[in-house]
Amino acid sequence: MDKFYHFLTIASIVLYWVLVAGVTIRVVLKRRAVSVSLAWLMIIYILPVVGVACYFLFGELNLGRTRAERAKEMLAPFAEWFAKLNDCHAHSPESFGRHIYRIDELCNNRLGLPALSGNTLSLQSSPDDILHSIIEDIENAKSHIRMVFYIWHPGGLADSVASALIRAAKRGVDVKLLLDSAGSPRFFRSQWYTMMKESGIEVLQALEVSPWRIFLRRLDLRQHRKIIVIDDKVGYTGSMNLVDPAYFKQSSGVGQWVDIMVRVTGPTVNVLSAIHCWDWEVETGSRTMPQLPECRIDPNEPQHPVQVVPSGPGMPEHLISQVLTLAINQANKSVCITTPYFVPSADLLETLKMTAQRGIKVELIIPLKNDSIMVQWASRSFYTELMEAGVEIYEFYGGLLHTKSVVIDEQFCLVGTVNMDMRSLWLNFELTLAIDDEAFTKEMYWLQKSYMDASHKVKLKEWHKRSMYSRFLERVFYLFNPLL
């Protein structure tokens, strides 16, 4: 019996190291950032068994066979729909500012999706104002409502939005609601889910989470977009989930979440509708393409071009990351960034450092307290080299700053759902608007300044005095960069 257990032990060790060797070879052969590959190798070797299991679950972008095949087949017809927008009068590159001109080139060449003028934009930063505005537009809906959110959390004004949707469905409006399975578990256990379905609303779980799917696709791949489209006339997107912050994560110790939404009218709304149609087809296989936008543009009115930049499995890789890098590299005076989760790739880190080193004012505003302890410590591991390069870092103490925004030269901005971490830039279904509207951008920058007023500036001399314990935690959690 002792010999059997001895043999079993030796066989288990050999099998484990063969498995480790196989995973190591797979990590090395994958074409991705060297820093990501090295981080995974350290996790695999530092955390025996757990590291290998983590790689199988989270190490590769695996959408699942059915969804992956759908996404591959969908790209051509959606690219054809996008390409038709180039013939629209709303696409007028000759009138574009220098910031959006290059971004239009990039998105057009990679996805066939152009920037479109003739939009009106409204920046909304009060949660009550946002939710009341959404309710009012739902009440005025006549034909259809399309929504996709990462989180729907019942309570407060979120329930009023749900009631408005039910009333809309009962008066004949076609309502399609797509919610991420992992982000909205409380909604799917609530009475609202049942009441919506009974009223005729189509409610779907995106990327459904269940134990038997562990080896079928990557479980932490998330539907992270926030989109509302009403009658292809009014659209919303931004950082805010369908939650009332006064009723959401009140026990987490980080304060209320601080968010924005952008209310849009004009041809960009049809593009947002197309992105919802893409997400709906990935989940269901059912295709419903939106109508093409009206192209009548008044040359005497401000043009306000907007580039919609989507990302996710099945779409061109790293598109949002490329747009972000391109925008930052075009800065002549200033770059101001807000993000709740800051764990940048090596390329983005170098872009920020180089921008500051060429004399551009770079300001980074992130929350003092974060709902992810791992992200909070990992973020701080970048402070020293950023500040030494000249980047100014502000820690916001007015709640969990969840706004995702980048303002370039106070003339051009990016707003949307994208965090500055590997998950958003490489993995999730995300959406960013690149906005060439100086008045809107100045309003966005004033909001960023108000965030700075509720922050303290991190000073390099004081930062060097932090404890060895803090330095140790920063480096430990930095190793988990691929999982954050």
Secondary structure, DSSP 8 states (H G I E B T S, - for coil): -HHHHHHHHHHHHHHHHHHHHHHHHHHHHS-S-HHHHHHHHHHHHHSTTHHHHHHHHHSS----HHHHHHHHHHHHHHHHHHHHGGGSTT--GGG--HHHHHHHHHHHHHHS---B---EEEEE--HHHHHHHHHHHHHT--SEEEEEES-B--STHHHHHHHHHHHHHHTT-EEEEEEETTT-HHHHTSHHHHHHHHTT-EEEEET---GGGTTTS-TT--B---EEEETTTEEEEES--B--GGGSSTTSSS-SEE--EEEEESTHHHHHHHHHHHHHHHHH--------------TTS----EEEEEESTTS-TTHHHHHHHHHHHT-SSEEEEE-S-EE--HHHHHHHHHHHHTT-EEEEEEESS-S-HHHHHHHHTTHHHHHHHT-EEEEE-SSEE---EEEETTTEEEEES--EEHIIIIISBEEEEEE--HHHHHHHHHHHHHHHHTEEE--HHHHTTS-HHHHHHHHHHHTTGGG-
